[in-house]
């Protein structure tokens, strides 16, 4: 068997490679759609949290409100990550 045939068989002709390609393509599509959804909702979530922060603090300064809103968003997301990590750890330990 020649080098060209061996390379073709390894890269294209292998069932394992075909399965891996389609699996990776599926993951790429899922991540792309996930980031698109996250980017679409980013401004909406920011505006909702900003309204809540403004309601509770009555801050009118744009810069201070933006910093406080970003901080609240960061803490909420970190808390969600922490809870998710704890849940996943318990799920896989059992």
PyMOL Python script that loads the backbone (N, CA, C, O; Angstrom):
from pymol import cmd

cmd.read_pdbstr("""\
ATOM      1  N   UNK A   1       0.850  -1.168   0.000  1.00  0.00           N
ATOM      2  CA  UNK A   1       0.000   0.000   0.000  1.00  0.00           C
ATOM      3  C   UNK A   1       0.900   1.237   0.000  1.00  0.00           C
ATOM      4  O   UNK A   1       1.879   1.298   0.744  1.00  0.00           O
ATOM      5  N   UNK A   2       0.567   2.215  -0.832  1.00  0.00           N
ATOM      6  CA  UNK A   2       1.389   3.416  -0.954  1.00  0.00           C
ATOM      7  C   UNK A   2       1.052   4.403   0.159  1.00  0.00           C
ATOM      8  O   UNK A   2       0.049   4.280   0.862  1.00  0.00           O
ATOM      9  N   UNK A   3       1.929   5.377   0.282  1.00  0.00           N
ATOM     10  CA  UNK A   3       1.714   6.421   1.290  1.00  0.00           C
ATOM     11  C   UNK A   3       0.412   7.164   1.035  1.00  0.00           C
ATOM     12  O   UNK A   3      -0.329   7.470   1.969  1.00  0.00           O
ATOM     13  N   UNK A   4       0.135   7.453  -0.238  1.00  0.00           N
ATOM     14  CA  UNK A   4      -1.087   8.184  -0.595  1.00  0.00           C
ATOM     15  C   UNK A   4      -2.328   7.377  -0.202  1.00  0.00           C
ATOM     16  O   UNK A   4      -3.279   7.931   0.348  1.00  0.00           O
ATOM     17  N   UNK A   5      -2.320   6.091  -0.479  1.00  0.00           N
ATOM     18  CA  UNK A   5      -3.457   5.242  -0.120  1.00  0.00           C
ATOM     19  C   UNK A   5      -3.622   5.142   1.394  1.00  0.00           C
ATOM     20  O   UNK A   5      -4.737   5.194   1.912  1.00  0.00           O
ATOM     21  N   UNK A   6      -2.504   4.999   2.090  1.00  0.00           N
ATOM     22  CA  UNK A   6      -2.548   4.914   3.547  1.00  0.00           C
ATOM     23  C   UNK A   6      -3.081   6.192   4.165  1.00  0.00           C
ATOM     24  O   UNK A   6      -3.902   6.148   5.081  1.00  0.00           O
ATOM     25  N   UNK A   7      -2.611   7.341   3.664  1.00  0.00           N
ATOM     26  CA  UNK A   7      -3.070   8.635   4.164  1.00  0.00           C
ATOM     27  C   UNK A   7      -4.552   8.835   3.888  1.00  0.00           C
ATOM     28  O   UNK A   7      -5.297   9.287   4.757  1.00  0.00           O
ATOM     29  N   UNK A   8      -4.982   8.494   2.665  1.00  0.00           N
ATOM     30  CA  UNK A   8      -6.399   8.624   2.313  1.00  0.00           C
ATOM     31  C   UNK A   8      -7.252   7.732   3.210  1.00  0.00           C
ATOM     32  O   UNK A   8      -8.298   8.154   3.703  1.00  0.00           O
ATOM     33  N   UNK A   9      -6.810   6.527   3.412  1.00  0.00           N
ATOM     34  CA  UNK A   9      -7.573   5.595   4.235  1.00  0.00           C
ATOM     35  C   UNK A   9      -7.659   6.075   5.687  1.00  0.00           C
ATOM     36  O   UNK A   9      -8.691   5.924   6.341  1.00  0.00           O
ATOM     37  N   UNK A  10      -6.570   6.650   6.175  1.00  0.00           N
ATOM     38  CA  UNK A  10      -6.556   7.152   7.548  1.00  0.00           C
ATOM     39  C   UNK A  10      -7.447   8.374   7.717  1.00  0.00           C
ATOM     40  O   UNK A  10      -8.203   8.461   8.684  1.00  0.00           O
ATOM     41  N   UNK A  11      -7.366   9.327   6.777  1.00  0.00           N
ATOM     42  CA  UNK A  11      -8.085  10.583   6.923  1.00  0.00           C
ATOM     43  C   UNK A  11      -9.520  10.522   6.422  1.00  0.00           C
ATOM     44  O   UNK A  11     -10.409  11.107   7.040  1.00  0.00           O
ATOM     45  N   UNK A  12      -9.764   9.833   5.324  1.00  0.00           N
ATOM     46  CA  UNK A  12     -11.086   9.868   4.701  1.00  0.00           C
ATOM     47  C   UNK A  12     -11.798   8.528   4.781  1.00  0.00           C
ATOM     48  O   UNK A  12     -12.999   8.481   5.044  1.00  0.00           O
ATOM     49  N   UNK A  13     -11.100   7.480   4.566  1.00  0.00           N
ATOM     50  CA  UNK A  13     -11.730   6.175   4.440  1.00  0.00           C
ATOM     51  C   UNK A  13     -12.040   5.485   5.744  1.00  0.00           C
ATOM     52  O   UNK A  13     -12.706   4.450   5.737  1.00  0.00           O
ATOM     53  N   UNK A  14     -11.592   6.005   6.850  1.00  0.00           N
ATOM     54  CA  UNK A  14     -11.780   5.356   8.143  1.00  0.00           C
ATOM     55  C   UNK A  14     -13.149   5.693   8.722  1.00  0.00           C
ATOM     56  O   UNK A  14     -13.571   6.849   8.699  1.00  0.00           O
ATOM     57  N   UNK A  15     -13.839   4.685   9.238  1.00  0.00           N
ATOM     58  CA  UNK A  15     -15.129   4.913   9.895  1.00  0.00           C
ATOM     59  C   UNK A  15     -14.967   5.720  11.169  1.00  0.00           C
ATOM     60  O   UNK A  15     -15.814   6.547  11.507  1.00  0.00           O
ATOM     61  N   UNK A  16     -13.871   5.472  11.871  1.00  0.00           N
ATOM     62  CA  UNK A  16     -13.611   6.207  13.105  1.00  0.00           C
ATOM     63  C   UNK A  16     -13.447   7.692  12.801  1.00  0.00           C
ATOM     64  O   UNK A  16     -13.974   8.542  13.519  1.00  0.00           O
ATOM     65  N   UNK A  17     -12.714   7.997  11.737  1.00  0.00           N
ATOM     66  CA  UNK A  17     -12.503   9.397  11.378  1.00  0.00           C
ATOM     67  C   UNK A  17     -13.804  10.066  10.938  1.00  0.00           C
ATOM     68  O   UNK A  17     -14.042  11.232  11.254  1.00  0.00           O
ATOM     69  N   UNK A  18     -14.633   9.340  10.219  1.00  0.00           N
ATOM     70  CA  UNK A  18     -15.925   9.897   9.788  1.00  0.00           C
ATOM     71  C   UNK A  18     -16.808  10.199  10.995  1.00  0.00           C
ATOM     72  O   UNK A  18     -17.433  11.258  11.066  1.00  0.00           O
ATOM     73  N   UNK A  19     -16.857   9.261  11.943  1.00  0.00           N
ATOM     74  CA  UNK A  19     -17.660   9.483  13.155  1.00  0.00           C
ATOM     75  C   UNK A  19     -17.132  10.681  13.937  1.00  0.00           C
ATOM     76  O   UNK A  19     -17.903  11.516  14.411  1.00  0.00           O
ATOM     77  N   UNK A  20     -15.812  10.753  14.066  1.00  0.00           N
ATOM     78  CA  UNK A  20     -15.206  11.864  14.803  1.00  0.00           C
ATOM     79  C   UNK A  20     -15.479  13.200  14.112  1.00  0.00           C
ATOM     80  O   UNK A  20     -15.751  14.202  14.773  1.00  0.00           O
ATOM     81  N   UNK A  21     -15.407  13.210  12.791  1.00  0.00           N
ATOM     82  CA  UNK A  21     -15.682  14.442  12.036  1.00  0.00           C
ATOM     83  C   UNK A  21     -17.101  14.926  12.294  1.00  0.00           C
ATOM     84  O   UNK A  21     -17.315  16.103  12.583  1.00  0.00           O
ATOM     85  N   UNK A  22     -18.071  14.019  12.189  1.00  0.00           N
ATOM     86  CA  UNK A  22     -19.464  14.430  12.380  1.00  0.00           C
ATOM     87  C   UNK A  22     -19.738  14.835  13.825  1.00  0.00           C
ATOM     88  O   UNK A  22     -20.553  15.722  14.079  1.00  0.00           O
ATOM     89  N   UNK A  23     -19.061  14.187  14.771  1.00  0.00           N
ATOM     90  CA  UNK A  23     -19.208  14.567  16.180  1.00  0.00           C
ATOM     91  C   UNK A  23     -18.659  15.965  16.418  1.00  0.00           C
ATOM     92  O   UNK A  23     -19.289  16.784  17.087  1.00  0.00           O
ATOM     93  N   UNK A  24     -17.492  16.229  15.872  1.00  0.00           N
ATOM     94  CA  UNK A  24     -16.884  17.560  16.020  1.00  0.00           C
ATOM     95  C   UNK A  24     -17.699  18.629  15.308  1.00  0.00           C
ATOM     96  O   UNK A  24     -17.825  19.748  15.807  1.00  0.00           O
ATOM     97  N   UNK A  25     -18.248  18.299  14.158  1.00  0.00           N
ATOM     98  CA  UNK A  25     -19.091  19.257  13.437  1.00  0.00           C
ATOM     99  C   UNK A  25     -20.345  19.573  14.243  1.00  0.00           C
ATOM    100  O   UNK A  25     -20.774  20.725  14.306  1.00  0.00           O
ATOM    101  N   UNK A  26     -20.927  18.553  14.855  1.00  0.00           N
ATOM    102  CA  UNK A  26     -22.111  18.764  15.692  1.00  0.00           C
ATOM    103  C   UNK A  26     -21.782  19.670  16.879  1.00  0.00           C
ATOM    104  O   UNK A  26     -22.558  20.571  17.200  1.00  0.00           O
ATOM    105  N   UNK A  27     -20.651  19.443  17.528  1.00  0.00           N
ATOM    106  CA  UNK A  27     -20.237  20.281  18.662  1.00  0.00           C
ATOM    107  C   UNK A  27     -20.006  21.715  18.201  1.00  0.00           C
ATOM    108  O   UNK A  27     -20.396  22.658  18.890  1.00  0.00           O
ATOM    109  N   UNK A  28     -19.380  21.886  17.049  1.00  0.00           N
ATOM    110  CA  UNK A  28     -19.149  23.227  16.506  1.00  0.00           C
ATOM    111  C   UNK A  28     -20.461  23.963  16.255  1.00  0.00           C
ATOM    112  O   UNK A  28     -20.585  25.144  16.579  1.00  0.00           O
ATOM    113  N   UNK A  29     -21.426  23.277  15.686  1.00  0.00           N
ATOM    114  CA  UNK A  29     -22.730  23.897  15.413  1.00  0.00           C
ATOM    115  C   UNK A  29     -23.431  24.260  16.722  1.00  0.00           C
ATOM    116  O   UNK A  29     -24.015  25.338  16.831  1.00  0.00           O
ATOM    117  N   UNK A  30     -23.378  23.374  17.710  1.00  0.00           N
ATOM    118  CA  UNK A  30     -24.019  23.647  18.998  1.00  0.00           C
ATOM    119  C   UNK A  30     -23.384  24.861  19.668  1.00  0.00           C
ATOM    120  O   UNK A  30     -24.092  25.734  20.170  1.00  0.00           O
ATOM    121  N   UNK A  31     -22.041  24.922  19.678  1.00  0.00           N
ATOM    122  CA  UNK A  31     -21.373  26.073  20.281  1.00  0.00           C
ATOM    123  C   UNK A  31     -21.680  27.361  19.533  1.00  0.00           C
ATOM    124  O   UNK A  31     -21.891  28.403  20.153  1.00  0.00           O
ATOM    125  N   UNK A  32     -21.708  27.301  18.217  1.00  0.00           N
ATOM    126  CA  UNK A  32     -22.012  28.493  17.426  1.00  0.00           C
ATOM    127  C   UNK A  32     -23.412  29.010  17.734  1.00  0.00           C
ATOM    128  O   UNK A  32     -23.608  30.208  17.940  1.00  0.00           O
ATOM    129  N   UNK A  33     -24.368  28.115  17.764  1.00  0.00           N
ATOM    130  CA  UNK A  33     -25.739  28.531  18.082  1.00  0.00           C
ATOM    131  C   UNK A  33     -25.850  29.022  19.528  1.00  0.00           C
ATOM    132  O   UNK A  33     -26.581  29.973  19.805  1.00  0.00           O
ATOM    133  N   UNK A  34     -25.137  28.385  20.436  1.00  0.00           N
ATOM    134  CA  UNK A  34     -25.150  28.817  21.834  1.00  0.00           C
ATOM    135  C   UNK A  34     -24.592  30.220  22.004  1.00  0.00           C
ATOM    136  O   UNK A  34     -25.169  31.039  22.720  1.00  0.00           O
ATOM    137  N   UNK A  35     -23.472  30.499  21.350  1.00  0.00           N
ATOM    138  CA  UNK A  35     -22.909  31.845  21.438  1.00  0.00           C
ATOM    139  C   UNK A  35     -23.803  32.874  20.758  1.00  0.00           C
ATOM    140  O   UNK A  35     -23.883  34.017  21.209  1.00  0.00           O
ATOM    141  N   UNK A  36     -24.469  32.486  19.689  1.00  0.00           N
ATOM    142  CA  UNK A  36     -25.401  33.405  19.019  1.00  0.00           C
ATOM    143  C   UNK A  36     -26.561  33.749  19.944  1.00  0.00           C
ATOM    144  O   UNK A  36     -26.955  34.911  20.050  1.00  0.00           O
ATOM    145  N   UNK A  37     -27.104  32.743  20.609  1.00  0.00           N
ATOM    146  CA  UNK A  37     -28.202  32.981  21.551  1.00  0.00           C
ATOM    147  C   UNK A  37     -27.736  33.847  22.712  1.00  0.00           C
ATOM    148  O   UNK A  37     -28.431  34.780  23.114  1.00  0.00           O
ATOM    149  N   UNK A  38     -26.566  33.542  23.249  1.00  0.00           N
ATOM    150  CA  UNK A  38     -26.036  34.329  24.369  1.00  0.00           C
ATOM    151  C   UNK A  38     -25.806  35.783  23.958  1.00  0.00           C
ATOM    152  O   UNK A  38     -26.118  36.700  24.718  1.00  0.00           O
ATOM    153  N   UNK A  39     -25.269  35.991  22.777  1.00  0.00           N
ATOM    154  CA  UNK A  39     -25.020  37.355  22.315  1.00  0.00           C
ATOM    155  C   UNK A  39     -26.335  38.104  22.107  1.00  0.00           C
ATOM    156  O   UNK A  39     -26.421  39.302  22.377  1.00  0.00           O
ATOM    157  N   UNK A  40     -27.348  37.402  21.631  1.00  0.00           N
ATOM    158  CA  UNK A  40     -28.653  38.032  21.404  1.00  0.00           C
ATOM    159  C   UNK A  40     -29.289  38.476  22.717  1.00  0.00           C
ATOM    160  O   UNK A  40     -29.863  39.563  22.789  1.00  0.00           O
ATOM    161  N   UNK A  41     -29.193  37.659  23.740  1.00  0.00           N
ATOM    162  CA  UNK A  41     -29.816  37.961  25.022  1.00  0.00           C
ATOM    163  C   UNK A  41     -28.963  38.843  25.923  1.00  0.00           C
ATOM    164  O   UNK A  41     -29.445  39.323  26.949  1.00  0.00           O
ATOM    165  N   UNK A  42     -27.718  39.063  25.561  1.00  0.00           N
ATOM    166  CA  UNK A  42     -26.787  39.816  26.403  1.00  0.00           C
ATOM    167  C   UNK A  42     -27.331  41.191  26.778  1.00  0.00           C
ATOM    168  O   UNK A  42     -27.356  41.541  27.957  1.00  0.00           O
ATOM    169  N   UNK A  43     -27.759  41.960  25.811  1.00  0.00           N
ATOM    170  CA  UNK A  43     -28.229  43.321  26.067  1.00  0.00           C
ATOM    171  C   UNK A  43     -29.536  43.333  26.855  1.00  0.00           C
ATOM    172  O   UNK A  43     -29.747  44.194  27.709  1.00  0.00           O
ATOM    173  N   UNK A  44     -30.403  42.378  26.565  1.00  0.00           N
ATOM    174  CA  UNK A  44     -31.673  42.303  27.287  1.00  0.00           C
ATOM    175  C   UNK A  44     -31.449  42.015  28.765  1.00  0.00           C
ATOM    176  O   UNK A  44     -32.035  42.667  29.628  1.00  0.00           O
ATOM    177  N   UNK A  45     -30.599  41.036  29.052  1.00  0.00           N
ATOM    178  CA  UNK A  45     -30.302  40.697  30.447  1.00  0.00           C
ATOM    179  C   UNK A  45     -29.643  41.874  31.148  1.00  0.00           C
ATOM    180  O   UNK A  45     -29.965  42.178  32.297  1.00  0.00           O
ATOM    181  N   UNK A  46     -28.721  42.539  30.457  1.00  0.00           N
ATOM    182  CA  UNK A  46     -28.051  43.700  31.040  1.00  0.00           C
ATOM    183  C   UNK A  46     -29.065  44.797  31.367  1.00  0.00           C
ATOM    184  O   UNK A  46     -29.009  45.389  32.445  1.00  0.00           O
ATOM    185  N   UNK A  47     -29.991  45.072  30.447  1.00  0.00           N
ATOM    186  CA  UNK A  47     -30.994  46.113  30.669  1.00  0.00           C
ATOM    187  C   UNK A  47     -31.916  45.778  31.844  1.00  0.00           C
ATOM    188  O   UNK A  47     -32.280  46.661  32.620  1.00  0.00           O
ATOM    189  N   UNK A  48     -32.292  44.505  31.974  1.00  0.00           N
ATOM    190  CA  UNK A  48     -33.166  44.097  33.079  1.00  0.00           C
ATOM    191  C   UNK A  48     -32.442  44.260  34.417  1.00  0.00           C
ATOM    192  O   UNK A  48     -33.010  44.784  35.375  1.00  0.00           O
ATOM    193  N   UNK A  49     -31.199  43.814  34.476  1.00  0.00           N
ATOM    194  CA  UNK A  49     -30.437  43.951  35.725  1.00  0.00           C
ATOM    195  C   UNK A  49     -30.171  45.418  36.028  1.00  0.00           C
ATOM    196  O   UNK A  49     -30.205  45.832  37.186  1.00  0.00           O
ATOM    197  N   UNK A  50     -29.908  46.202  34.994  1.00  0.00           N
ATOM    198  CA  UNK A  50     -29.684  47.638  35.197  1.00  0.00           C
ATOM    199  C   UNK A  50     -30.934  48.308  35.766  1.00  0.00           C
ATOM    200  O   UNK A  50     -30.835  49.156  36.653  1.00  0.00           O
ATOM    201  N   UNK A  51     -32.102  47.932  35.261  1.00  0.00           N
ATOM    202  CA  UNK A  51     -33.349  48.497  35.787  1.00  0.00           C
ATOM    203  C   UNK A  51     -33.547  48.113  37.250  1.00  0.00           C
ATOM    204  O   UNK A  51     -33.969  48.939  38.060  1.00  0.00           O
ATOM    205  N   UNK A  52     -33.242  46.860  37.587  1.00  0.00           N
ATOM    206  CA  UNK A  52     -33.383  46.422  38.976  1.00  0.00           C
ATOM    207  C   UNK A  52     -32.400  47.148  39.885  1.00  0.00           C
ATOM    208  O   UNK A  52     -32.768  47.579  40.977  1.00  0.00           O
ATOM    209  N   UNK A  53     -31.158  47.286  39.445  1.00  0.00           N
ATOM    210  CA  UNK A  53     -30.156  47.994  40.248  1.00  0.00           C
ATOM    211  C   UNK A  53     -30.567  49.447  40.430  1.00  0.00           C
ATOM    212  O   UNK A  53     -30.446  49.992  41.528  1.00  0.00           O
ATOM    213  N   UNK A  54     -31.049  50.076  39.375  1.00  0.00           N
ATOM    214  CA  UNK A  54     -31.468  51.476  39.455  1.00  0.00           C
ATOM    215  C   UNK A  54     -32.682  51.624  40.376  1.00  0.00           C
ATOM    216  O   UNK A  54     -32.790  52.611  41.104  1.00  0.00           O
ATOM    217  N   UNK A  55     -33.580  50.666  40.349  1.00  0.00           N
ATOM    218  CA  UNK A  55     -34.759  50.702  41.210  1.00  0.00           C
ATOM    219  C   UNK A  55     -34.360  50.622  42.688  1.00  0.00           C
ATOM    220  O   UNK A  55     -34.894  51.360  43.515  1.00  0.00           O
ATOM    221  N   UNK A  56     -33.428  49.734  43.016  1.00  0.00           N
ATOM    222  CA  UNK A  56     -33.035  49.541  44.410  1.00  0.00           C
ATOM    223  C   UNK A  56     -32.050  50.582  44.919  1.00  0.00           C
ATOM    224  O   UNK A  56     -32.042  50.879  46.114  1.00  0.00           O
ATOM    225  N   UNK A  57     -31.219  51.145  44.044  1.00  0.00           N
ATOM    226  CA  UNK A  57     -30.186  52.068  44.511  1.00  0.00           C
ATOM    227  C   UNK A  57     -30.468  53.524  44.188  1.00  0.00           C
ATOM    228  O   UNK A  57     -29.893  54.414  44.813  1.00  0.00           O
ATOM    229  N   UNK A  58     -31.331  53.781  43.238  1.00  0.00           N
ATOM    230  CA  UNK A  58     -31.679  55.134  42.793  1.00  0.00           C
ATOM    231  C   UNK A  58     -30.452  55.915  42.285  1.00  0.00           C
ATOM    232  O   UNK A  58     -30.383  57.136  42.423  1.00  0.00           O
ATOM    233  N   UNK A  59     -29.507  55.202  41.707  1.00  0.00           N
ATOM    234  CA  UNK A  59     -28.326  55.845  41.116  1.00  0.00           C
ATOM    235  C   UNK A  59     -28.697  56.365  39.734  1.00  0.00           C
ATOM    236  O   UNK A  59     -29.319  55.653  38.946  1.00  0.00           O
ATOM    237  N   UNK A  60     -28.322  57.589  39.443  1.00  0.00           N
ATOM    238  CA  UNK A  60     -28.625  58.200  38.151  1.00  0.00           C
ATOM    239  C   UNK A  60     -27.394  58.365  37.273  1.00  0.00           C
ATOM    240  O   UNK A  60     -27.521  58.547  36.062  1.00  0.00           O
ATOM    241  N   UNK A  61     -26.202  58.304  37.866  1.00  0.00           N
ATOM    242  CA  UNK A  61     -24.974  58.478  37.106  1.00  0.00           C
ATOM    243  C   UNK A  61     -24.753  57.261  36.204  1.00  0.00           C
ATOM    244  O   UNK A  61     -24.823  56.117  36.653  1.00  0.00           O
ATOM    245  N   UNK A  62     -24.492  57.526  34.952  1.00  0.00           N
ATOM    246  CA  UNK A  62     -24.374  56.454  33.976  1.00  0.00           C
ATOM    247  C   UNK A  62     -23.193  55.524  34.261  1.00  0.00           C
ATOM    248  O   UNK A  62     -23.339  54.303  34.208  1.00  0.00           O
ATOM    249  N   UNK A  63     -22.037  56.093  34.560  1.00  0.00           N
ATOM    250  CA  UNK A  63     -20.843  55.277  34.796  1.00  0.00           C
ATOM    251  C   UNK A  63     -20.997  54.416  36.050  1.00  0.00           C
ATOM    252  O   UNK A  63     -20.676  53.228  36.029  1.00  0.00           O
ATOM    253  N   UNK A  64     -21.479  55.001  37.122  1.00  0.00           N
ATOM    254  CA  UNK A  64     -21.658  54.249  38.369  1.00  0.00           C
ATOM    255  C   UNK A  64     -22.697  53.152  38.194  1.00  0.00           C
ATOM    256  O   UNK A  64     -22.525  52.039  38.691  1.00  0.00           O
ATOM    257  N   UNK A  65     -23.768  53.467  37.491  1.00  0.00           N
ATOM    258  CA  UNK A  65     -24.815  52.477  37.251  1.00  0.00           C
ATOM    259  C   UNK A  65     -24.288  51.323  36.402  1.00  0.00           C
ATOM    260  O   UNK A  65     -24.617  50.163  36.649  1.00  0.00           O
ATOM    261  N   UNK A  66     -23.480  51.642  35.416  1.00  0.00           N
ATOM    262  CA  UNK A  66     -22.899  50.613  34.550  1.00  0.00           C
ATOM    263  C   UNK A  66     -21.944  49.697  35.327  1.00  0.00           C
ATOM    264  O   UNK A  66     -21.970  48.478  35.155  1.00  0.00           O
ATOM    265  N   UNK A  67     -21.118  50.283  36.166  1.00  0.00           N
ATOM    266  CA  UNK A  67     -20.182  49.496  36.975  1.00  0.00           C
ATOM    267  C   UNK A  67     -20.934  48.602  37.955  1.00  0.00           C
ATOM    268  O   UNK A  67     -20.602  47.426  38.100  1.00  0.00           O
ATOM    269  N   UNK A  68     -21.930  49.143  38.619  1.00  0.00           N
ATOM    270  CA  UNK A  68     -22.703  48.365  39.581  1.00  0.00           C
ATOM    271  C   UNK A  68     -23.489  47.251  38.886  1.00  0.00           C
ATOM    272  O   UNK A  68     -23.570  46.135  39.401  1.00  0.00           O
ATOM    273  N   UNK A  69     -24.063  47.545  37.733  1.00  0.00           N
ATOM    274  CA  UNK A  69     -24.807  46.540  36.977  1.00  0.00           C
ATOM    275  C   UNK A  69     -23.889  45.414  36.524  1.00  0.00           C
ATOM    276  O   UNK A  69     -24.248  44.240  36.623  1.00  0.00           O
ATOM    277  N   UNK A  70     -22.715  45.761  36.031  1.00  0.00           N
ATOM    278  CA  UNK A  70     -21.752  44.737  35.605  1.00  0.00           C
ATOM    279  C   UNK A  70     -21.295  43.897  36.784  1.00  0.00           C
ATOM    280  O   UNK A  70     -21.107  42.688  36.649  1.00  0.00           O
ATOM    281  N   UNK A  71     -21.115  44.518  37.929  1.00  0.00           N
ATOM    282  CA  UNK A  71     -20.710  43.775  39.128  1.00  0.00           C
ATOM    283  C   UNK A  71     -21.804  42.813  39.574  1.00  0.00           C
ATOM    284  O   UNK A  71     -21.520  41.659  39.892  1.00  0.00           O
ATOM    285  N   UNK A  72     -23.042  43.273  39.600  1.00  0.00           N
ATOM    286  CA  UNK A  72     -24.157  42.405  39.988  1.00  0.00           C
ATOM    287  C   UNK A  72     -24.278  41.238  39.014  1.00  0.00           C
ATOM    288  O   UNK A  72     -24.462  40.097  39.437  1.00  0.00           O
ATOM    289  N   UNK A  73     -24.176  41.512  37.715  1.00  0.00           N
ATOM    290  CA  UNK A  73     -24.246  40.455  36.702  1.00  0.00           C
ATOM    291  C   UNK A  73     -23.134  39.434  36.915  1.00  0.00           C
ATOM    292  O   UNK A  73     -23.366  38.228  36.825  1.00  0.00           O
ATOM    293  N   UNK A  74     -21.929  39.916  37.196  1.00  0.00           N
ATOM    294  CA  UNK A  74     -20.792  39.025  37.428  1.00  0.00           C
ATOM    295  C   UNK A  74     -21.032  38.134  38.633  1.00  0.00           C
ATOM    296  O   UNK A  74     -20.792  36.929  38.564  1.00  0.00           O
ATOM    297  N   UNK A  75     -21.501  38.703  39.739  1.00  0.00           N
ATOM    298  CA  UNK A  75     -21.746  37.914  40.945  1.00  0.00           C
ATOM    299  C   UNK A  75     -22.869  36.894  40.748  1.00  0.00           C
ATOM    300  O   UNK A  75     -22.775  35.769  41.239  1.00  0.00           O
ATOM    301  N   UNK A  76     -23.917  37.274  40.043  1.00  0.00           N
ATOM    302  CA  UNK A  76     -25.007  36.340  39.765  1.00  0.00           C
ATOM    303  C   UNK A  76     -24.503  35.176  38.913  1.00  0.00           C
ATOM    304  O   UNK A  76     -24.835  34.020  39.177  1.00  0.00           O
ATOM    305  N   UNK A  77     -23.714  35.477  37.907  1.00  0.00           N
ATOM    306  CA  UNK A  77     -23.174  34.417  37.040  1.00  0.00           C
ATOM    307  C   UNK A  77     -22.186  33.529  37.784  1.00  0.00           C
ATOM    308  O   UNK A  77     -22.189  32.313  37.595  1.00  0.00           O
ATOM    309  N   UNK A  78     -21.342  34.116  38.624  1.00  0.00           N
ATOM    310  CA  UNK A  78     -20.417  33.313  39.416  1.00  0.00           C
ATOM    311  C   UNK A  78     -21.163  32.392  40.376  1.00  0.00           C
ATOM    312  O   UNK A  78     -20.771  31.241  40.568  1.00  0.00           O
ATOM    313  N   UNK A  79     -22.232  32.896  40.973  1.00  0.00           N
ATOM    314  CA  UNK A  79     -23.047  32.077  41.857  1.00  0.00           C
ATOM    315  C   UNK A  79     -23.684  30.921  41.077  1.00  0.00           C
ATOM    316  O   UNK A  79     -23.711  29.788  41.558  1.00  0.00           O
ATOM    317  N   UNK A  80     -24.195  31.208  39.872  1.00  0.00           N
ATOM    318  CA  UNK A  80     -24.790  30.159  39.036  1.00  0.00           C
ATOM    319  C   UNK A  80     -23.742  29.119  38.643  1.00  0.00           C
ATOM    320  O   UNK A  80     -24.038  27.924  38.627  1.00  0.00           O
ATOM    321  N   UNK A  81     -22.529  29.554  38.328  1.00  0.00           N
ATOM    322  CA  UNK A  81     -21.453  28.623  38.009  1.00  0.00           C
ATOM    323  C   UNK A  81     -21.093  27.755  39.219  1.00  0.00           C
ATOM    324  O   UNK A  81     -20.875  26.552  39.078  1.00  0.00           O
ATOM    325  N   UNK A  82     -21.032  28.350  40.372  1.00  0.00           N
ATOM    326  CA  UNK A  82     -20.710  27.619  41.601  1.00  0.00           C
ATOM    327  C   UNK A  82     -21.764  26.547  41.889  1.00  0.00           C
ATOM    328  O   UNK A  82     -21.428  25.399  42.182  1.00  0.00           O
ATOM    329  N   UNK A  83     -23.030  26.928  41.805  1.00  0.00           N
ATOM    330  CA  UNK A  83     -24.119  25.977  42.058  1.00  0.00           C
ATOM    331  C   UNK A  83     -24.092  24.853  41.026  1.00  0.00           C
ATOM    332  O   UNK A  83     -24.265  23.685  41.373  1.00  0.00           O
ATOM    333  N   UNK A  84     -23.876  25.201  39.766  1.00  0.00           N
ATOM    334  CA  UNK A  84     -23.820  24.196  38.709  1.00  0.00           C
ATOM    335  C   UNK A  84     -22.659  23.236  38.927  1.00  0.00           C
ATOM    336  O   UNK A  84     -22.817  22.025  38.775  1.00  0.00           O
ATOM    337  N   UNK A  85     -21.494  23.769  39.281  1.00  0.00           N
ATOM    338  CA  UNK A  85     -20.328  22.919  39.520  1.00  0.00           C
ATOM    339  C   UNK A  85     -20.569  21.980  40.696  1.00  0.00           C
ATOM    340  O   UNK A  85     -20.209  20.804  40.634  1.00  0.00           O
ATOM    341  N   UNK A  86     -21.168  22.486  41.754  1.00  0.00           N
ATOM    342  CA  UNK A  86     -21.463  21.631  42.924  1.00  0.00           C
ATOM    343  C   UNK A  86     -22.466  20.540  42.558  1.00  0.00           C
ATOM    344  O   UNK A  86     -22.318  19.387  42.965  1.00  0.00           O
ATOM    345  N   UNK A  87     -23.479  20.912  41.792  1.00  0.00           N
ATOM    346  CA  UNK A  87     -24.485  19.936  41.374  1.00  0.00           C
ATOM    347  C   UNK A  87     -23.869  18.866  40.478  1.00  0.00           C
ATOM    348  O   UNK A  87     -24.139  17.677  40.651  1.00  0.00           O
ATOM    349  N   UNK A  88     -23.049  19.283  39.528  1.00  0.00           N
ATOM    350  CA  UNK A  88     -22.427  18.329  38.611  1.00  0.00           C
ATOM    351  C   UNK A  88     -21.458  17.411  39.352  1.00  0.00           C
ATOM    352  O   UNK A  88     -21.365  16.226  39.033  1.00  0.00           O
ATOM    353  N   UNK A  89     -20.741  17.943  40.332  1.00  0.00           N
ATOM    354  CA  UNK A  89     -19.820  17.130  41.121  1.00  0.00           C
ATOM    355  C   UNK A  89     -20.583  16.070  41.894  1.00  0.00           C
ATOM    356  O   UNK A  89     -20.180  14.907  41.911  1.00  0.00           O
ATOM    357  N   UNK A  90     -21.660  16.449  42.522  1.00  0.00           N
ATOM    358  CA  UNK A  90     -22.473  15.493  43.275  1.00  0.00           C
ATOM    359  C   UNK A  90     -23.110  14.474  42.344  1.00  0.00           C
ATOM    360  O   UNK A  90     -23.206  13.296  42.688  1.00  0.00           O
ATOM    361  N   UNK A  91     -23.542  14.913  41.175  1.00  0.00           N
ATOM    362  CA  UNK A  91     -24.193  14.033  40.213  1.00  0.00           C
ATOM    363  C   UNK A  91     -23.248  12.938  39.744  1.00  0.00           C
ATOM    364  O   UNK A  91     -23.647  11.779  39.633  1.00  0.00           O
ATOM    365  N   UNK A  92     -21.997  13.297  39.467  1.00  0.00           N
ATOM    366  CA  UNK A  92     -21.044  12.319  38.949  1.00  0.00           C
ATOM    367  C   UNK A  92     -20.358  11.511  40.039  1.00  0.00           C
ATOM    368  O   UNK A  92     -19.768  10.472  39.744  1.00  0.00           O
ATOM    369  N   UNK A  93     -20.416  11.956  41.284  1.00  0.00           N
ATOM    370  CA  UNK A  93     -19.836  11.173  42.370  1.00  0.00           C
ATOM    371  C   UNK A  93     -20.753  10.026  42.779  1.00  0.00           C
ATOM    372  O   UNK A  93     -20.286   9.001  43.276  1.00  0.00           O
ATOM    373  N   UNK A  94     -22.036  10.195  42.574  1.00  0.00           N
ATOM    374  CA  UNK A  94     -23.005   9.152  42.964  1.00  0.00           C
ATOM    375  C   UNK A  94     -23.184   8.124  41.889  1.00  0.00           C
ATOM    376  O   UNK A  94     -23.961   7.184  42.057  1.00  0.00           O
TER     377      UNK A  94
END
""", "prot")
cmd.dss("prot")
cmd.show_as("cartoon", "prot")
cmd.util.cbc("prot")
cmd.orient("prot")
